[in-house]
Amino acid sequence: MDAPDLLQTDGEAWYTDLTEISSSSGKTPIVEAGDPATRRRVLVISPDQVGEQMAGPAIRCWELARALSSEFDVTLAVPQASPYPCSEVHVVCYSLANERAVARLAGQADVVIVASYLVNAFPFLRTIAKPIVADIYAPFILENIEQNSRRSTAEQLTAHAYVRDVMDNLLSTGDFFLCASEKQRDFYLGMLASNGRINPLTAGEDKTLRNLIDVVPFGIRPDPPQHTRPVLKGVVPGIGADDRLLIWGGGIWDWFDPVTLLRAMAELSTIRPEVKLFFMGSNHPHPEIVPRGEMAHRTLQMAKHLNLHNRTVFFGQWSSYEDRQNYLLEADIGISLHHDNLETRFSFRTRILDYIWAGLPIVTSDGDSFGDLIRAYQLGRVVGCGDVAGVVDAILGVLDGPEAREVYRVRSSQLAEQLIWDRAAEPLRRFCRQPAIAPDRARARAAVKRQAKAHTESTRPVPSTPPLPLHRLPARAWRVLVTGGPRRLWWEAKMYLRWRLGR
């Protein structure tokens, strides 16, 4: 598709032939927007499937859409699946093969929120005249290095080149960027500077650059979790009703360190056999999108090798998003261990937010943003990366310590109040109230538009003789104005003057 066609402000001229888009219930009309004078229209495009089982990117899109819906007309576009029904948000499905349908949705919105590979999947986003919010809360350029570290050098470089291209396109397309922490913001400010996005135009508007990139962390639901049914203790064979249970929320990704945890569990099994470990999900809930990683396979094999599998260590399927609180509330400790690397330094562990939401004491590795929070609020123990003895001591210290579970719950609730989704989304809400295209991107788009116009005009033939005698020009001008409008009249007049000057 030609870039100049995508530079229209409303998108209608290009998308008039598209009136429907596939949704979970078949063919559903495009969202009917409210009064634009009172409620702006926001389109959130999720790169991940939204449904009963959701990973972090889908949860984030889902919850941000809900947080915005109190003030804006929000449409959440999700990959073809079975999306949640929702009264606050209009949910539609899209196909990567149907770019025109997504373009029509974007053409009807006042703000478009994207993440991950979507700018590469839908190139029209790079030039459409709509404010684009790019969500870069997950440092996937660093995750990719860890995820592919066991592949050949050639495969690693190929994968990294693709991810770098995705990141560069996001950084060059966005008018406003979301990150998850101040530490991440510093990282992305460097990337934005290297991509030319920090310049006199963007810095001139706001010296702090909060208008360009601000912190919108992963949030917590405001309603406290309620235990509605037993799911683990006394239910899963091998986990007794009185056992002490550690829970690993989320998936076993390649940048985590479950190996150190398994070695700690091997030691604990000999002195405290009632201490059990449950992995809530070893694989991504949609393996057709994110295949099983090397670390997940390695963890299962090691649990079997250490004779822990289904005795001390248990692996579950990915729980339903609305059912996860039952697993969390039956646990005694929430645990998350990782390696000492760049991904750790700039990560934002979304599973730890679930632990805080459930009031769980936490044992985690040092080095990421949550280590300081856990220390400051006394939410658990922070251990060194790869420290097996330290993990054993931390687990026993929490289980046998003088502080009851209720003490951790109260401390967690104090922090949780600061992290609820409505509060976390406030910088995004501010941008949606007064959306604007970044000044450097507006300037670049205007230059593209001028170049396209100059190219179009340079290819149009210039008449070598006047099309009509002079006395017939007024009548001709009137007919052109009536039938073709002012723009056609202006073009014909310009062609005549070009001919006259050439003479």
NUBA-299393 format. One line per field, with one value per residue (C-alpha): residue number from 0; x, y, z; residue in three letters. Coordinates in pm, 1 decimal. Layout:
N
i [NUM,...]
east [X,...]
north [Y,...]
up [Z,...]
aa [ALA,...]
//
This chain:
503
i [0,1,2,3,4,5,6,7,8,9,10,11,12,13,14,15,16,17,18,19,20,21,22,23,24,25,26,27,28,29,30,31,32,33,34,35,36,37,38,39,40,41,42,43,44,45,46,47,48,49,50,51,52,53,54,55,56,57,58,59,60,61,62,63,64,65,66,67,68,69,70,71,72,73,74,75,76,77,78,79,80,81,82,83,84,85,86,87,88,89,90,91,92,93,94,95,96,97,98,99,100,101,102,103,104,105,106,107,108,109,110,111,112,113,114,115,116,117,118,119,120,121,122,123,124,125,126,127,128,129,130,131,132,133,134,135,136,137,138,139,140,141,142,143,144,145,146,147,148,149,150,151,152,153,154,155,156,157,158,159,160,161,162,163,164,165,166,167,168,169,170,171,172,173,174,175,176,177,178,179,180,181,182,183,184,185,186,187,188,189,190,191,192,193,194,195,196,197,198,199,200,201,202,203,204,205,206,207,208,209,210,211,212,213,214,215,216,217,218,219,220,221,222,223,224,225,226,227,228,229,230,231,232,233,234,235,236,237,238,239,240,241,242,243,244,245,246,247,248,249,250,251,252,253,254,255,256,257,258,259,260,261,262,263,264,265,266,267,268,269,270,271,272,273,274,275,276,277,278,279,280,281,282,283,284,285,286,287,288,289,290,291,292,293,294,295,296,297,298,299,300,301,302,303,304,305,306,307,308,309,310,311,312,313,314,315,316,317,318,319,320,321,322,323,324,325,326,327,328,329,330,331,332,333,334,335,336,337,338,339,340,341,342,343,344,345,346,347,348,349,350,351,352,353,354,355,356,357,358,359,360,361,362,363,364,365,366,367,368,369,370,371,372,373,374,375,376,377,378,379,380,381,382,383,384,385,386,387,388,389,390,391,392,393,394,395,396,397,398,399,400,401,402,403,404,405,406,407,408,409,410,411,412,413,414,415,416,417,418,419,420,421,422,423,424,425,426,427,428,429,430,431,432,433,434,435,436,437,438,439,440,441,442,443,444,445,446,447,448,449,450,451,452,453,454,455,456,457,458,459,460,461,462,463,464,465,466,467,468,469,470,471,472,473,474,475,476,477,478,479,480,481,482,483,484,485,486,487,488,489,490,491,492,493,494,495,496,497,498,499,500,501,502]
east [0.0,124.2,229.7,60.2,-280.0,-229.3,-166.8,-534.0,-660.9,-971.7,-875.4,-1220.4,-1113.8,-889.1,-1113.3,-1462.9,-1495.1,-1447.8,-1759.2,-1719.8,-1451.4,-1456.2,-1536.5,-1596.5,-1961.2,-1911.1,-1945.3,-1977.7,-1998.1,-1706.2,-1742.0,-1987.1,-1800.4,-1959.9,-1984.2,-1627.1,-1686.8,-1723.8,-1542.9,-1230.9,-1196.3,-903.6,-794.8,-580.5,-428.0,-311.5,-23.9,-127.4,-448.3,-703.1,-919.0,-954.8,-582.4,-361.2,7.9,147.2,109.9,-256.2,-331.9,-173.8,-377.8,-694.6,-648.3,-530.8,-834.7,-1061.7,-884.3,-931.1,-1294.1,-1431.0,-1327.5,-1294.4,-1467.8,-1224.3,-1196.1,-967.8,-851.9,-718.5,-578.3,-844.4,-946.8,-1230.8,-1203.8,-1360.4,-1704.4,-1677.8,-1938.3,-1681.7,-1475.9,-1574.6,-1370.1,-1310.2,-1083.6,-828.7,-622.1,-260.7,-360.3,-627.3,-436.8,-716.3,-958.3,-707.7,-638.7,-1009.4,-1024.4,-723.1,-880.4,-1181.0,-974.4,-831.6,-545.1,-390.5,-199.3,36.7,318.4,574.9,583.2,258.6,423.6,609.8,293.7,90.9,322.6,45.5,95.1,424.9,259.5,-102.2,-192.0,-300.6,-123.9,48.4,124.0,399.5,401.4,756.9,710.4,877.7,1245.0,1202.7,1528.2,1705.5,1469.0,1545.7,1919.1,1851.9,1585.0,1818.7,2142.8,2164.9,2124.1,2403.7,2569.7,2413.6,2064.3,2116.4,2228.2,1935.1,1683.0,1846.9,1841.7,1466.2,1397.9,1619.2,1422.2,1095.4,1230.5,1364.4,1027.4,846.1,1083.8,1050.9,670.0,554.3,433.7,422.1,595.8,505.2,763.5,730.4,985.2,1220.5,1513.1,1352.2,1286.3,1657.0,1731.1,1475.3,1581.8,1920.0,1756.9,1535.7,1840.4,2028.6,1723.2,1710.4,1385.2,1544.0,1602.1,1528.9,1168.3,1077.0,1293.2,1172.0,814.7,906.7,1255.2,1177.3,1055.8,760.3,549.5,753.8,801.2,653.5,616.1,300.3,384.0,199.5,-89.4,-294.2,-669.7,-833.5,-1057.7,-882.3,-865.5,-1122.2,-1073.6,-1367.3,-1262.0,-978.2,-730.9,-400.4,-383.9,-564.3,-660.2,-342.1,-210.3,106.5,16.7,-140.0,-388.6,-131.1,175.0,370.7,345.5,571.6,420.0,593.9,347.2,357.4,573.1,923.7,1097.0,1460.0,1571.5,1454.5,1650.5,1430.4,1740.1,1866.7,1519.0,1511.8,1849.5,1716.8,1405.6,1627.7,1791.4,1460.7,1301.8,1542.1,1480.9,1132.1,936.2,614.0,752.6,624.8,668.0,402.2,471.8,148.3,242.2,553.5,447.2,286.1,-95.8,-88.6,206.2,121.4,233.7,515.9,663.6,794.4,1131.3,1452.4,1435.3,1087.6,1209.8,1527.1,1335.2,1104.9,1395.8,1594.0,1296.2,1276.3,1653.0,1649.8,1351.5,1137.7,876.2,525.0,675.3,805.2,778.0,458.1,380.3,33.9,-137.4,-177.5,-463.4,-756.7,-701.2,-1013.5,-915.5,-551.6,-631.2,-734.1,-383.8,-216.5,-425.8,-345.8,29.4,255.5,530.6,547.5,884.9,1067.0,1435.5,1637.1,1991.1,2221.2,2204.7,2076.9,1723.6,1708.0,1832.0,1561.1,1276.7,947.6,831.1,455.7,413.6,545.4,254.1,20.5,204.1,158.3,-209.9,-257.3,-56.3,199.4,546.2,799.1,1138.7,1318.2,1661.1,1834.7,1905.4,1566.9,1326.9,1132.6,1428.0,1438.1,1058.1,1054.5,1325.2,1162.8,819.1,954.2,758.1,993.0,1354.9,1590.3,1876.2,2176.4,2146.2,2232.8,2266.7,2118.8,2197.1,2056.3,1728.8,1699.7,1763.3,1515.6,1236.9,1288.6,1320.7,979.0,807.9,947.7,980.0,779.1,577.4,242.0,87.5,-146.9,151.2,270.6,-83.1,-108.1,231.0,147.2,-183.6,1.8,206.5,-83.0,-278.6,-7.8,-9.7,-377.2,-446.1,-637.0,-343.7,-80.1,-257.9,-277.1,9.3,-158.9,-493.9,-339.3,-206.5,-541.8,-714.5,-492.4,-341.1,-84.8,154.8,514.7,660.1,951.4,723.3,480.4,769.0,895.6,546.7,497.8,825.3,708.7,382.1,559.6,789.3,494.9,310.7,615.6,667.7,303.6,308.7,642.3,504.0,194.7,232.7,264.7,65.7,279.1,-10.9,-293.5,-594.4,-836.5,-828.8,-813.6,-1173.6,-1301.8,-1104.5,-1370.3,-1638.5,-1391.2,-1295.3,-1661.0,-1724.5,-1410.9,-1515.0,-1864.4,-1764.9,-1422.3,-1414.3,-1154.3,-862.3,-914.2,-955.4,-632.0,-442.2,-564.9,-488.2,-137.7,-83.9,-197.6,37.3,324.0,257.4,231.3,561.7,725.5,619.2]
north [0.0,348.8,565.1,883.8,710.2,646.2,1009.7,1098.6,1226.5,1012.1,710.6,693.0,740.3,437.0,210.7,281.0,-70.4,-228.9,-225.1,-535.8,-715.0,-1067.1,-1092.2,-1374.6,-1390.8,-1384.8,-1068.8,-766.1,-402.0,-178.7,-13.4,271.8,562.2,793.1,1167.5,1273.5,1603.4,1427.9,1093.3,1025.9,693.4,474.1,160.9,-91.4,-359.5,-662.5,-867.5,-1165.1,-1366.2,-1250.3,-1514.9,-1729.5,-1805.6,-1501.7,-1421.9,-1083.2,-889.3,-988.6,-912.9,-570.1,-480.0,-611.2,-420.2,-95.9,-104.7,-146.9,130.8,370.6,276.4,493.0,803.1,696.9,480.8,189.0,-82.6,-377.7,-561.8,-910.8,-1190.5,-1430.4,-1638.5,-1638.8,-1306.3,-1229.9,-1071.5,-724.8,-456.9,-175.2,-240.6,-327.1,-635.9,-732.2,-991.3,-924.7,-1135.8,-1061.4,-1136.7,-863.4,-538.4,-334.8,-422.4,-311.5,2.9,85.3,49.3,276.8,526.4,558.4,606.0,920.8,727.0,392.1,185.4,-83.3,-305.0,-561.5,-667.8,-495.9,-205.4,-458.3,-662.5,-355.0,-109.3,149.7,239.4,407.3,675.8,703.1,1048.7,929.6,963.3,630.2,505.1,240.5,15.4,-106.8,-224.9,-560.0,-525.4,-792.4,-698.9,-825.5,-1117.9,-1236.6,-1258.2,-1491.0,-1689.0,-1771.9,-1806.7,-2183.5,-2153.2,-2123.6,-1785.6,-1742.4,-1814.3,-1577.1,-1294.3,-1351.2,-1345.1,-1037.9,-851.6,-907.5,-799.8,-493.2,-401.1,-436.6,-214.8,47.6,64.0,106.7,382.9,567.8,531.2,617.5,961.3,855.0,561.1,353.5,178.5,-4.4,161.3,456.6,222.3,108.8,470.0,550.0,249.6,354.9,720.7,601.4,400.9,694.0,921.6,678.1,662.3,1040.6,1080.4,1304.5,1624.7,1999.1,1939.5,1678.0,1824.9,2174.1,2082.4,1927.3,1934.4,1627.0,1432.6,1298.9,1398.1,1151.0,859.5,800.4,518.7,306.2,-3.3,-330.0,-289.2,-472.2,-516.2,-297.4,-572.4,-805.3,-1171.1,-1413.9,-1788.2,-1955.0,-2319.3,-2553.6,-2615.9,-2737.7,-2839.7,-3167.6,-3166.0,-3230.4,-3581.1,-3539.5,-3199.8,-3248.5,-3018.1,-2922.2,-2898.2,-2572.6,-2462.7,-2249.0,-2120.6,-2015.0,-1788.9,-1758.0,-1938.0,-2081.9,-1852.2,-1884.8,-1577.6,-1726.9,-1954.3,-2244.3,-2467.9,-2300.8,-2343.6,-2716.2,-2766.4,-2585.4,-2806.1,-3117.3,-3004.6,-2909.6,-3242.7,-3422.8,-3198.3,-3057.5,-3305.4,-3108.6,-2818.3,-2847.2,-2640.7,-2583.9,-2429.6,-2263.1,-2291.1,-2422.0,-2331.1,-2025.2,-2055.4,-2028.6,-2245.8,-2186.8,-1826.3,-1882.9,-2235.0,-2418.9,-2280.4,-2462.4,-2370.5,-2521.3,-2851.3,-2842.1,-2776.9,-3075.3,-3306.2,-3188.5,-3236.5,-3596.2,-3644.9,-3523.4,-3751.0,-3448.5,-3471.7,-3529.1,-3585.3,-3243.9,-3045.4,-3028.2,-2878.0,-2742.0,-2611.4,-2237.2,-2130.5,-1919.7,-1546.9,-1527.0,-1839.8,-1764.1,-1613.9,-1957.7,-2089.2,-1784.4,-1783.5,-2149.8,-2083.1,-1990.4,-1822.0,-1670.6,-1731.0,-1590.9,-1650.8,-1517.5,-1487.4,-1188.6,-1033.7,-731.0,-869.5,-889.9,-535.1,-382.3,-631.0,-579.3,-912.9,-916.1,-1237.7,-1058.0,-815.5,-1113.8,-1212.5,-860.2,-865.5,-1192.4,-1072.4,-1352.4,-1329.7,-1328.9,-1490.5,-1351.5,-1296.7,-962.9,-728.6,-616.2,-334.8,-543.1,-632.6,-281.7,-275.3,-605.7,-481.5,-141.5,-284.1,-596.8,-826.4,-1125.6,-1216.8,-1116.2,-1356.4,-1350.6,-1492.8,-1863.5,-1891.0,-2231.9,-2207.4,-1855.2,-1976.3,-2255.4,-2011.8,-1757.8,-2015.9,-2149.7,-1797.2,-1703.4,-2031.5,-2044.6,-1673.5,-1488.3,-1287.5,-1439.7,-1441.3,-1161.5,-931.4,-979.1,-925.4,-586.8,-475.4,-586.4,-397.7,-72.0,-113.5,-254.6,70.1,249.8,-7.0,-48.9,-30.1,300.8,472.2,299.4,408.3,779.1,895.7,711.3,862.3,1210.8,1154.5,1023.3,1335.4,1555.1,1324.8,1474.7,1358.5,1412.5,1725.1,1543.6,1274.0,1538.5,1714.9,1391.9,1298.3,1642.7,1595.8,1258.2,1414.8,1694.2,1446.8,1231.5,1534.9,1660.0,1317.1,1293.7,1635.6,1575.2,1268.6,1447.3,1558.9,1929.9,2029.1,2163.7,2369.0,2547.8,2319.0,2600.8,2952.7,3235.4,3347.5,3000.9,2971.0,3127.2,2881.3,2594.3,2707.3,2714.8,2361.7,2227.6,2395.8,2248.9,1897.6,1855.0,2100.1,2360.7,2116.9,2011.6,2374.0,2465.9,2184.9,2280.1,2645.9,2551.9,2342.2,2633.8,2875.8,2628.1,2612.9,2993.8,3044.9,2780.9,2975.3]
up [0.0,-72.1,219.9,94.7,108.0,480.0,564.2,577.7,908.7,930.1,723.3,562.7,200.4,210.8,415.6,280.2,138.6,480.7,693.9,908.0,1105.8,1243.4,1614.0,1857.3,1756.6,1381.1,1174.3,1397.7,1288.3,1367.9,1708.8,1716.0,1873.1,2125.5,2091.0,2004.7,2178.4,2513.1,2489.6,2289.8,2111.8,2212.5,2026.5,2217.2,1992.5,2191.3,2047.8,2261.8,2291.8,2548.7,2708.5,3016.2,3018.1,2966.3,2987.5,3090.9,2760.2,2723.4,3089.2,3053.2,2743.5,2908.3,3233.0,3069.6,2840.0,3141.9,3333.8,3042.3,2978.9,3261.1,3067.6,2702.9,2444.1,2431.2,2169.2,2244.2,1932.2,2001.4,1782.4,1664.9,1966.0,2216.5,2397.5,2731.0,2724.2,2875.0,2935.7,2975.0,2661.8,2305.1,2211.5,1849.0,1687.0,1417.9,1183.4,1094.5,736.0,730.9,768.0,613.2,894.3,1158.5,958.2,955.6,1333.9,1368.7,1130.7,1361.4,1679.3,1836.5,2000.5,1904.3,2162.8,2031.7,2159.0,2054.4,1686.7,1582.5,1401.0,1186.2,1131.2,1031.6,849.7,804.2,1172.8,1084.6,875.2,982.6,1110.8,1454.0,1789.3,1857.4,2209.3,2211.6,2518.4,2584.4,2944.0,2861.0,2753.7,2487.9,2315.3,2630.2,2685.7,2333.4,2407.6,2701.6,2518.9,2228.4,2422.4,2361.1,1982.7,1729.3,1685.9,1341.9,1478.4,1770.0,1540.5,1302.9,1587.2,1739.8,1407.7,1381.9,1740.8,1697.6,1384.7,1581.3,1858.5,1615.5,1440.0,1772.5,1879.6,1549.4,1534.4,1885.5,1992.8,2357.9,2524.4,2829.9,3046.1,3377.2,3609.6,3642.7,3583.6,3258.4,3165.8,3186.9,2963.0,2703.8,2713.0,2590.4,2312.4,2213.1,2200.6,1975.7,1747.8,1715.9,1912.5,2175.2,1983.5,2005.6,1898.5,2160.4,2437.0,2357.5,2451.3,2787.3,2938.2,3151.1,2843.8,3044.0,2743.6,2539.3,2781.1,3125.4,3377.2,3360.4,3563.9,3561.7,3803.2,4064.3,4074.3,4339.5,4474.4,4724.5,4618.9,4760.0,4799.5,4624.8,4592.0,4695.1,4412.7,4562.9,4928.6,4976.5,4607.3,4408.2,4484.8,4689.5,4839.2,5180.6,5346.1,5611.4,5386.8,5353.3,4991.9,4773.6,4450.2,4128.3,3949.4,3572.2,3319.7,3333.3,3086.5,2982.2,3178.6,3512.4,3746.4,3861.3,3871.6,4189.6,4339.4,4256.7,4424.0,4730.8,4728.6,4715.2,5039.3,5200.6,5111.0,5344.5,5647.9,5585.4,5370.7,5424.7,5217.2,4859.0,4540.6,4275.6,3932.0,3817.2,3450.4,3277.7,2924.3,2766.9,2767.7,2389.0,2277.5,1912.5,1970.4,2222.1,2196.0,2500.0,2606.9,2687.5,3057.4,3100.7,2953.5,3159.6,3483.1,3433.1,3352.8,3653.7,3887.1,3765.9,3796.2,4158.9,4233.3,4322.4,4048.1,4189.3,4534.7,4634.3,4309.8,4105.7,3766.3,3686.3,3378.3,3328.7,3553.9,3447.2,3503.2,3718.0,3913.6,3993.6,4334.7,4461.0,4392.7,4542.4,4859.4,4931.5,4910.3,5200.5,4996.4,4648.5,4486.2,4180.2,4106.8,3815.9,3685.1,3717.5,3370.6,3179.2,3150.8,3530.0,3576.6,3357.6,3413.3,3595.4,3736.8,3690.3,3893.2,4203.0,4171.6,4205.9,4524.2,4660.1,4561.0,4752.8,5055.0,5011.7,5170.5,4887.6,4829.1,4524.4,4373.3,4400.5,4112.3,3975.3,4065.1,4315.1,4535.0,4680.4,4725.6,4910.8,5144.1,5197.0,5279.7,5454.8,5227.5,5247.4,5175.4,4893.0,4813.0,4583.7,4233.0,4224.5,4603.7,4691.5,5063.7,5071.0,4916.4,5173.9,5460.1,5318.0,5283.3,5634.2,5770.9,5632.9,5725.5,6079.1,6147.5,6410.8,6157.4,6071.7,5725.4,5832.2,5897.3,5538.5,5410.9,5586.1,5458.2,5105.6,5111.4,5187.3,4869.8,4665.8,4709.4,4512.5,4232.4,4142.9,3770.6,3781.7,3950.0,3736.4,3416.0,3503.5,3270.9,2984.0,3077.2,3070.9,2720.4,2596.3,2727.7,2506.7,2245.0,2013.0,1747.9,1861.4,1696.1,1533.4,1394.1,1262.2,1089.9,934.8,813.4,658.8,470.7,339.7,232.7,46.7,-127.8,-232.9,-365.6,-554.7,-707.1,-814.4,-976.9,-1148.0,-1322.8,-1458.0,-1821.5,-1888.5,-2200.7,-2484.0,-2620.8,-2440.5,-2401.0,-2489.1,-2636.9,-2379.3,-2429.3,-2338.1,-2011.6,-1779.7,-1891.2,-1860.2,-1510.1,-1404.7,-1532.0,-1355.6,-1030.1,-1044.7,-1146.5,-989.0,-700.9,-600.2,-590.0,-953.7,-1058.3,-879.7,-1054.1,-1402.3,-1338.4,-1227.4,-1539.9,-1756.5,-1578.5,-1611.0,-1982.9,-2005.0,-1819.4,-2033.1,-2343.8]
aa [MET,ASP,ALA,PRO,ASP,LEU,LEU,GLN,THR,ASP,GLY,GLU,ALA,TRP,TYR,THR,ASP,LEU,THR,GLU,ILE,SER,SER,SER,SER,GLY,LYS,THR,PRO,ILE,VAL,GLU,ALA,GLY,ASP,PRO,ALA,THR,ARG,ARG,ARG,VAL,LEU,VAL,ILE,SER,PRO,ASP,GLN,VAL,GLY,GLU,GLN,MET,ALA,GLY,PRO,ALA,ILE,ARG,CYS,TRP,GLU,LEU,ALA,ARG,ALA,LEU,SER,SER,GLU,PHE,ASP,VAL,THR,LEU,ALA,VAL,PRO,GLN,ALA,SER,PRO,TYR,PRO,CYS,SER,GLU,VAL,HIS,VAL,VAL,CYS,TYR,SER,LEU,ALA,ASN,GLU,ARG,ALA,VAL,ALA,ARG,LEU,ALA,GLY,GLN,ALA,ASP,VAL,VAL,ILE,VAL,ALA,SER,TYR,LEU,VAL,ASN,ALA,PHE,PRO,PHE,LEU,ARG,THR,ILE,ALA,LYS,PRO,ILE,VAL,ALA,ASP,ILE,TYR,ALA,PRO,PHE,ILE,LEU,GLU,ASN,ILE,GLU,GLN,ASN,SER,ARG,ARG,SER,THR,ALA,GLU,GLN,LEU,THR,ALA,HIS,ALA,TYR,VAL,ARG,ASP,VAL,MET,ASP,ASN,LEU,LEU,SER,THR,GLY,ASP,PHE,PHE,LEU,CYS,ALA,SER,GLU,LYS,GLN,ARG,ASP,PHE,TYR,LEU,GLY,MET,LEU,ALA,SER,ASN,GLY,ARG,ILE,ASN,PRO,LEU,THR,ALA,GLY,GLU,ASP,LYS,THR,LEU,ARG,ASN,LEU,ILE,ASP,VAL,VAL,PRO,PHE,GLY,ILE,ARG,PRO,ASP,PRO,PRO,GLN,HIS,THR,ARG,PRO,VAL,LEU,LYS,GLY,VAL,VAL,PRO,GLY,ILE,GLY,ALA,ASP,ASP,ARG,LEU,LEU,ILE,TRP,GLY,GLY,GLY,ILE,TRP,ASP,TRP,PHE,ASP,PRO,VAL,THR,LEU,LEU,ARG,ALA,MET,ALA,GLU,LEU,SER,THR,ILE,ARG,PRO,GLU,VAL,LYS,LEU,PHE,PHE,MET,GLY,SER,ASN,HIS,PRO,HIS,PRO,GLU,ILE,VAL,PRO,ARG,GLY,GLU,MET,ALA,HIS,ARG,THR,LEU,GLN,MET,ALA,LYS,HIS,LEU,ASN,LEU,HIS,ASN,ARG,THR,VAL,PHE,PHE,GLY,GLN,TRP,SER,SER,TYR,GLU,ASP,ARG,GLN,ASN,TYR,LEU,LEU,GLU,ALA,ASP,ILE,GLY,ILE,SER,LEU,HIS,HIS,ASP,ASN,LEU,GLU,THR,ARG,PHE,SER,PHE,ARG,THR,ARG,ILE,LEU,ASP,TYR,ILE,TRP,ALA,GLY,LEU,PRO,ILE,VAL,THR,SER,ASP,GLY,ASP,SER,PHE,GLY,ASP,LEU,ILE,ARG,ALA,TYR,GLN,LEU,GLY,ARG,VAL,VAL,GLY,CYS,GLY,ASP,VAL,ALA,GLY,VAL,VAL,ASP,ALA,ILE,LEU,GLY,VAL,LEU,ASP,GLY,PRO,GLU,ALA,ARG,GLU,VAL,TYR,ARG,VAL,ARG,SER,SER,GLN,LEU,ALA,GLU,GLN,LEU,ILE,TRP,ASP,ARG,ALA,ALA,GLU,PRO,LEU,ARG,ARG,PHE,CYS,ARG,GLN,PRO,ALA,ILE,ALA,PRO,ASP,ARG,ALA,ARG,ALA,ARG,ALA,ALA,VAL,LYS,ARG,GLN,ALA,LYS,ALA,HIS,THR,GLU,SER,THR,ARG,PRO,VAL,PRO,SER,THR,PRO,PRO,LEU,PRO,LEU,HIS,ARG,LEU,PRO,ALA,ARG,ALA,TRP,ARG,VAL,LEU,VAL,THR,GLY,GLY,PRO,ARG,ARG,LEU,TRP,TRP,GLU,ALA,LYS,MET,TYR,LEU,ARG,TRP,ARG,LEU,GLY,ARG]
//
